[in-house]
Amino acid sequence: MRKKILNRTRITAVRFTADEYAGIEKRFKAAACRKMSQYMRKCLLNMPVTVHYRNESLDECMLEIIRLRKELSALGNNFNQTVKKLHTLDQISEFRAWIISTEAQRKELLEKVEAIQSCIEKMAGKWLRS
C-alpha cells in the first residue's frame, strides 16, 4: 500500500513583532521539529509538539567532567614523558630502583586514567541521549 503524498498548495502569511517571533523561535529550538514550518503547522493544527528538556545541573556537571578528563589526560601524558626521560638515566645504579617503582606507578596511573575516561564516555553518551 502506497502512502498518499499530500502537496501543500496553500500559503498563509502571519506577521509578528520582533519579541513575538523571538518567543516562537525559542520554543521552536526546544522542539524536535526540523523546520520552523513544521513546528508552526503543528502548533496551528493543534498537533502534539515534542519538546526536549535539558537538565541544567547535569549540563554543568558534564562540563566539569569534560574539563577533568582533559586534565587527567594531560597528567597522564606528562607522567609518561617523565618516566621516558628517567629511562635515559638507567645507567646510574642509584636511579634503577626508583625507575622501577615509578614505572609501576605509571602503569597504575594510566590504567586508572583509562578507567575514568571510559566512565566519562559512558556518562557523556547517556547525557547526549537525554
N, C-alpha and C positions, 0 to 999 in steps of 0.2 A: 504494500500500500504506500503510495507516494504522499508526502506531506504537501498540502496545497500552499503555494507561495503567494503571499499577500504583498502586493505592491502598494506602498503608501503614496497616494497621489495628492492628498490634501495638506496644505500648509497653513499654519496659524501663527501669527506673529504676536508676541506679547512684549510690552516694554516694561522695564524695571528701573528703579533708581539704582545708583551705584551700591548703596547699602543693602537693598533687597537682593541684588544679584550676588553680592559678596556672601550673603547668608545662604543663598541657594547653592552657590559654588562650594561653600564649606561643607554643606550636607551631602552634595554630590561626591566630593572627595572621600567622605567617610563611607559612602555606599559601595556596593560591589559592582555597580554598573560600569561598563567600559566607556560609554559615551554619555555626554550630557543629554542628548536627545532621548536616549533610552531611559535615563533617570526621570526626565521631565514627563515622558509618556506614562511611566509607571505611577508617578505622583498624580497626574491629571486623570488617569483612568482608575484610580483607587486600587491599584495592584500593590501587592506587598513589595517593599524595598528592603533588601538585605543590607544591613549596616555592620561594619566591622568596628569593634571597640578595642582600644588598646589599654592595657593596664600600665599607667604611667610609672608606678613604683617598680614594676617588673622591667620596664624600659630603662629606668635609671640603674637598676641592679645589673642589667645586661651590659650597659655601657661601662660600668665599673669592672665587671668581669672581663670585658674585652681589653680594657687597659691593663688589668692584672696579667692576662695571657701574654700581652706584648712584653711586659716587664719580665715575666718568667722566661720567656723565650730569649730575651736579651741576657738575662742572668746565666742561663744555660750556655749560651754562646761564649760569654766572657769566661766562664769557668773552664769550658772546653779549650779555649785558646791558652789559658794559663797553664793547664795541665800539659798541653803540647809543648809549651816553652820550657816547662820543667823537665821534660824528657830530654832536652838538649843538655841538661846538667847531670845526666845519668852516670857519667864517668866519675863524678865525685862521690865517694863512698858514703859520706855523711848524709847526702840527699836521697840515697836509694830507698831507705825505709820510709822517708816522708813521701816520696813519689809514689810508692806502692799504696800507702794509706790514702793519699789524695786521689789516686786512680779509682779506688773502691768508692770513695765519697762521690767522685764524678759520675760513676755509673749509677749510684743510688739517686743522685740528684736528677740526672737525665731521665731515669725511669719515672720518678715522681712528677717531673715536669710533663712528660708524655701522658701520664695518667690524668693529671689535672687538665691538660689541653683536650684530651678525649672527653672528659666530663663536660668541659665548657662547650665543646662542639655539639654534644647531645642536647645540652640546655638551649643552645642557640637554635638548634633545629626545632625544638618544641616551641620556642619563643616565636620563631618566624612563622610557624603554622598557626599560631593563635591569633 
